[in-house]
Amino acid sequence: MPKLKTHKGASKRFKKTATGKVKRHKAFLRHILTSKKKKRKKHLGAEALVSDADLHKVKRMIPY
């Protein structure tokens, strides 16, 4: 079997944790920030985990 190639777009967006979970960043924090509350922007800045429904697909894109 040949080695799996890493999906370069996914490797820039996701990071694996030591326990095998996958971290991601939240959306909606790039522009039009003046109309968003400070609390909302603060929570959007925090990292989140990839949902269980998408975890298998994301792990296949970043195998190493």
TORKE-471786 format. One record per residue (C-alpha): residue number from 1; residue in three letters; x, y, z. Coordinates in pm, whole numbers, plus 32768, in hexadecimal, padded with zeros to 4 digits. Layout:
% residues N
<pt nr="NUM" rest="ALA" x="X" y="Y" z="Z"/>
...
//
This chain:
% residues 64
<pt nr="1" rest="MET" x="8000" y="8000" z="8000"/>
<pt nr="2" rest="PRO" x="8081" y="815C" z="7FB5"/>
<pt nr="3" rest="LYS" x="808F" y="825D" z="80C7"/>
<pt nr="4" rest="LEU" x="7F64" y="8346" z="80EF"/>
<pt nr="5" rest="LYS" x="7F9E" y="84AD" z="808D"/>
<pt nr="6" rest="THR" x="7F3A" y="85C0" z="817E"/>
<pt nr="7" rest="HIS" x="7E2D" y="86AC" z="80FC"/>
<pt nr="8" rest="LYS" x="7EE8" y="87F8" z="8112"/>
<pt nr="9" rest="GLY" x="7DAF" y="88CA" z="813C"/>
<pt nr="10" rest="ALA" x="7D3D" y="87F1" z="825D"/>
<pt nr="11" rest="SER" x="7E93" y="87F4" z="8302"/>
<pt nr="12" rest="LYS" x="7E81" y="8970" z="8314"/>
<pt nr="13" rest="ARG" x="7D24" y="896B" z="83AF"/>
<pt nr="14" rest="PHE" x="7D2F" y="8846" z="84A2"/>
<pt nr="15" rest="LYS" x="7E20" y="87C9" z="85AD"/>
<pt nr="16" rest="LYS" x="7E20" y="867A" z="865C"/>
<pt nr="17" rest="THR" x="7E26" y="8665" z="87D7"/>
<pt nr="18" rest="ALA" x="7EEF" y="8568" z="889C"/>
<pt nr="19" rest="THR" x="7DB7" y="8496" z="88DB"/>
<pt nr="20" rest="GLY" x="7D5E" y="8484" z="8768"/>
<pt nr="21" rest="LYS" x="7C51" y="858E" z="875E"/>
<pt nr="22" rest="VAL" x="7C5D" y="86A3" z="865B"/>
<pt nr="23" rest="LYS" x="7C59" y="8816" z="86AA"/>
<pt nr="24" rest="ARG" x="7BC9" y="8921" z="85C7"/>
<pt nr="25" rest="HIS" x="7B8A" y="8A96" z="85C9"/>
<pt nr="26" rest="LYS" x="7A2F" y="8B2E" z="85C6"/>
<pt nr="27" rest="ALA" x="79A7" y="8BF4" z="84A1"/>
<pt nr="28" rest="PHE" x="7915" y="8D56" z="848B"/>
<pt nr="29" rest="LEU" x="7A3C" y="8E14" z="851E"/>
<pt nr="30" rest="ARG" x="7AD9" y="8EAB" z="83E5"/>
<pt nr="31" rest="HIS" x="7A17" y="8FE7" z="838E"/>
<pt nr="32" rest="ILE" x="78E0" y="90B4" z="83E7"/>
<pt nr="33" rest="LEU" x="794A" y="909F" z="8553"/>
<pt nr="34" rest="THR" x="78B2" y="91EB" z="85BF"/>
<pt nr="35" rest="SER" x="7751" y="915E" z="85BB"/>
<pt nr="36" rest="LYS" x="77B0" y="9033" z="8694"/>
<pt nr="37" rest="LYS" x="77AC" y="9041" z="8810"/>
<pt nr="38" rest="LYS" x="78F1" y="9027" z="88D2"/>
<pt nr="39" rest="LYS" x="787B" y="8EE7" z="897C"/>
<pt nr="40" rest="ARG" x="7830" y="8E42" z="882E"/>
<pt nr="41" rest="LYS" x="7984" y="8E9F" z="879F"/>
<pt nr="42" rest="LYS" x="7A30" y="8E1D" z="88D8"/>
<pt nr="43" rest="HIS" x="7983" y="8CCD" z="88BD"/>
<pt nr="44" rest="LEU" x="79C7" y="8CB5" z="8748"/>
<pt nr="45" rest="GLY" x="7B3A" y="8CE1" z="878F"/>
<pt nr="46" rest="ALA" x="7B48" y="8BA2" z="885A"/>
<pt nr="47" rest="GLU" x="7BA8" y="8A59" z="87B8"/>
<pt nr="48" rest="ALA" x="7AA8" y="8945" z="878D"/>
<pt nr="49" rest="LEU" x="7AAF" y="87D4" z="873F"/>
<pt nr="50" rest="VAL" x="7A42" y="873C" z="85F7"/>
<pt nr="51" rest="SER" x="78EF" y="8694" z="8617"/>
<pt nr="52" rest="ASP" x="78D4" y="851A" z="861D"/>
<pt nr="53" rest="ALA" x="781D" y="851C" z="84CF"/>
<pt nr="54" rest="ASP" x="7947" y="85BC" z="841D"/>
<pt nr="55" rest="LEU" x="7A60" y="8524" z="84E9"/>
<pt nr="56" rest="HIS" x="7A9D" y="83F6" z="840A"/>
<pt nr="57" rest="LYS" x="7ABB" y="84CD" z="82CF"/>
<pt nr="58" rest="VAL" x="7BA4" y="85C7" z="8372"/>
<pt nr="59" rest="LYS" x="7C85" y="84BB" z="8407"/>
<pt nr="60" rest="ARG" x="7CAB" y="841F" z="82B1"/>
<pt nr="61" rest="MET" x="7D1F" y="856D" z="8225"/>
<pt nr="62" rest="ILE" x="7E26" y="859A" z="8336"/>
<pt nr="63" rest="PRO" x="7EAC" y="843A" z="8370"/>
<pt nr="64" rest="TYR" x="7FF7" y="849B" z="8414"/>
//
